[in-house]
Amino acid sequence: MSIVNAVIQGILLGGLYALFAAGLSLMFGVMRLVNLAHGAFAVLAAYGALLIVRTGALNPIAALLIIVPAMAVLGFVVQRFILQRTLGTSPLPALLVTFGLSIIIENTLLLTVTADQQRLNLGSFDTAAIALPGGIRIGAFPLAVFVFALVVLALLSLVLSRTQYGRLVRAVSDDPGTVQLNGADPKLIYGFAAAIAFGLVAVAGVASGVQTSFSPSSGSLFLIFAFEAVIIGGLGSLWGTMLGAVVLGIAQTVGAAIAPAQQILIGHLVFLVFLAFLPGGITRQKALR
């Protein structure tokens, strides 16, 4: 693989990582909560799509019409009845509870669907590619995921900056007490933010299930990639998250071109460099936008 081709593939891979990271960034930006079950919920969505595909004779894209609303409702319920109780001055309760949720989800999947690797199939669209000069081929599905990530982040950014709900989200992330005094319910705002985050992670889980295989234990790796993208881009910045995801994707694919067995390790090393020398991320944003 040439370096140019590796960079292009890395940019496309960044689109998938951006979908994983956007929900994590949103929940942290609104609630100051790090959801350690983020990857586990992505895997849960992938298995939900697999079940729908096998029982309903639908393809994974059509299954999203069921999975995304279901995960959004689940996110709202989980936030209102579980995560809301952990919010406070200390981040430790939320970390412990979400870690517990990830363990419960993973072990429940192990008991019900076994540890076998699974994959979602889109037929010919899986292998369809666009040929470019220089022998470079761009996968149609990774390109679609990248474009979708750009559209989703643009819409989410527009909602946060131009709508009444977006203004409430930004206000409650800064001072929930004052927002409540003005008649808005921070708990409801948190719930809808969690619903959006879970809907995004459902799309990411299904997209990842199409691009590669997954198992009940895949959630931890998804979480790491999402966390690294958020930190590289800058906490609180949605476009920073996209940029961080692209940097991480390029680091992995260029690393694979240089040392195929060390692809993931090279991505981790790039993250470590950012953490050591640019801990605020590329955008260095402190407010959600």
N, C-alpha and C positions, 0 to 999 in steps of 0.2 A: 504494500500500500504506500503510495507516494505521500509526502507531507501535505501537499495541497488537498489531496483526496481525504486524508486523515482529518484535516481541519474542517472540511465541509461536513464530513460524517459527525464530527464532534459538535458542530453547531446544531445539526439536526437532533443529536442525542440530547443536547441542552434543552430542546423544546420539551422532551419527556420529563427531564429533571425539573424544569420550571413548573410543570403541572403538579408534580409531587411537592415542590417547595412552596408554591403559592398559598396553599391552605395552611401550611405550617407558619408561614410568615404572617398571614392574616390573623390567625388565632393569637400569635404572640403580640402583634401590633395592637389588637383590640383589648385582649384580656391579660397581656403579659404572662401568658401560659405556654409552656413548652409541652406539647402533646407527644409523649413517648410512645403512644399507641398509634401514631399517624401511619406508620408503615403497615401495622397489623390490620388497620381498617382498609388500606389499599388492597391487601391480600384478600380480605373478606369480600370486597367488591369484585375482585377477579374471580373468586370461587362462586359468587352469586351469579355472575355472568355466565360462567361455565355451566352451572346448573340450568339456567334458562336456555342456553344453547342446546343442551342435551335433551331437555324435556319439552321445549317449545318449538324446536326446529327453527330457531331464529339465529341470525348471525350476531357476532359480538357488538356490532354497531347498533343494531336494533335493540339488543339487550340493554344498552345504555338508557333507553327510554324508560326502562323499569328500574334499573339499578341506581341511576343518579337521583331520582326523587326519593327512592327508598333510603338511600344513604343520607340524603339531606334531612329527612325526617328523623333518622337515627341520630344524626349529629345534633339536631335541636333537642331531642329527648335526653341524650347523654349530657349535653351541656346544662340543661335546666335542672336535671335531677341528680347528677353526679358531680360534674366539674364545677358547677356553681358553688357547691359546698366547700371546694378546696381553695377558692380565690381569697386572697388576703395579703398580708405584708410579706409572708414567707412563700417562696416558690416550692418548698419541699413537699407539702401535701399534694399539690398537683402532679409533681414528678412521681411520687409514690403511687398515686391512684392510677395515672395513665400507664405507668410501668405494669401495674397489676392487671389493667385491662388488656395490655398487649400479651401478657402471659396467658390470661384466660382465653383470648381469641385463638392464639397459636395452639394451645393444647386442645381446645374444643375442635379445631380443624383437624388436628392429628388423630383424634378419636373418631371423627365422622368421615373424613375423606382420605385418610392415610397420608404418609409422607412422600408419596410418589410425585415426581415432577409432572406438571400439567402445562398445557399451552392452548390458547385460543386461536382458532384458525379462521382466516378471512379468505381462504381460497387463493385465487390468482392474484388478488390485491397484495397478498403477503410478499410475493416475489416481483411484482411489477416495479419497473425502474425507468428513470428518465436518463437517456444517454447524453453526456456533455462532451465537448472536445477534450482531447487528452486522455481518453479512455476512462473518464470519471462517470460513474453511474450513481444517481441519487434515487434511493428507494421511495416509491410513491407514498407508502404509509408513513414512514418517518417524516417526510416532507409535510404530509397532511397534519400530523401531530404538531409539528413546529408551527405551522400556520395557525392551527387551532389555539395553541398556547398564546401566540401573539394576540389573537382576537380576544381571547378570554381575559388576558391581562389588561388589554386596552379597555374593554368594557368594564372590568372591575375598577380600574383606575378612574374611569369616567363616572361610575356610580359614586365612588368615594369622594370625588372632587366637585361633582355638579348636582347631586341630589340631596334631598333633605335627610334621607337615611344615611348617606355618606357623611354629611356634616355631623349627624348625631354620633356616628361611629368614631370620627376623629375627636369629637368632644368627649365622649365617654372614655376613650383611651387615655386622655389627658387628665380628666377630673370627673369621675362618675358621680361623685357626691353633688356637684353643682348641677349636672345634667338632671339628676333625680329631683332636685329642688325646683327645676323649671318644668316639671311635669312629665318628663320622659322616663321610661323604665329601663335602666341599664341591663337588667336581666334579660329582657326581651331582645334588646339590641345584641347582647352576647349570644343569645340563642340563634338569631338569624345569621350572625357571623359564623357560628359553628356549622350551621346548615350549609352555607356557601362553601366553607372549607371542606366539609365531608363530601359535598357534591363534586368538588374539584379532585379530591383524592380518589373518588370512585372512577372518574374518567382516567386519571393517571394509572390506577391499578389495572383497568381493562386494557388500556393502551400498552402497558408494559407486558401484560399477559399475551398480547398479540405479537410483540416484538421479540419476546424471549420466554423461556419457561419459568414457572413459579411453583412454589411449594408452601406449606404452612409456615416455614421458617424464613421465608423471603422478606418478611416485613422489616427485620432489623437492618438489612442492607438498604431497602428503600428509605428508611428513616435516616440512615447515615448520609445518603446522597442528598436528600432534601435538606438536612441540617447543614451540610457543607455548602450547598448552593446559597442558602440564606445567609450564612456567615460571610462567604466570599463577596456576595452582592451588597450586604449591609442590612441589618435588622430594620424593619419598618418600611422598606422600599420595595414595592412590587416590581418595578422595572429593574431595580438593583438585583432582585431575586432572579429575574430573567437573565441578566448579565452574568451573575454568579453561576447560574446553571450552565450557560454556554461555556464559560471558562472551565468549569469542571468537566464538561463533555469533551472539550478540545484536549484538555490535559490527559484524559483517559484514552482517547483515540490516537493522539500523537504518541502517547506512551506505548500503546499497543503496536504502533508501527515501528517503534524503536526496540522495544522489548516486550513481545506478545504476552509473556507469562506474568508481567508486572503491571498490567493495565490498571487494575484497581489501586495498587500500591502507589503508582505515580500520581493518580488523582488525589489520594490521601496526602501525599507529600506536598502537592501544590496547595491544598487546604491548610496544611501546617505552616507553610510559608506565609500565607495571608494572615493566619491567626497570630503568628509571631511578629510580623512587621506591619500589618495593616488590620488590626483587630476590629476597627470600625467598619470594615468592608470597603468596597470600591466607591460606593455612593456616600458612605458615612452619614446616613440619614438617622435622625432620632425620632421623627414623627411619621406616622403611617401616611403613605400617599401612593 
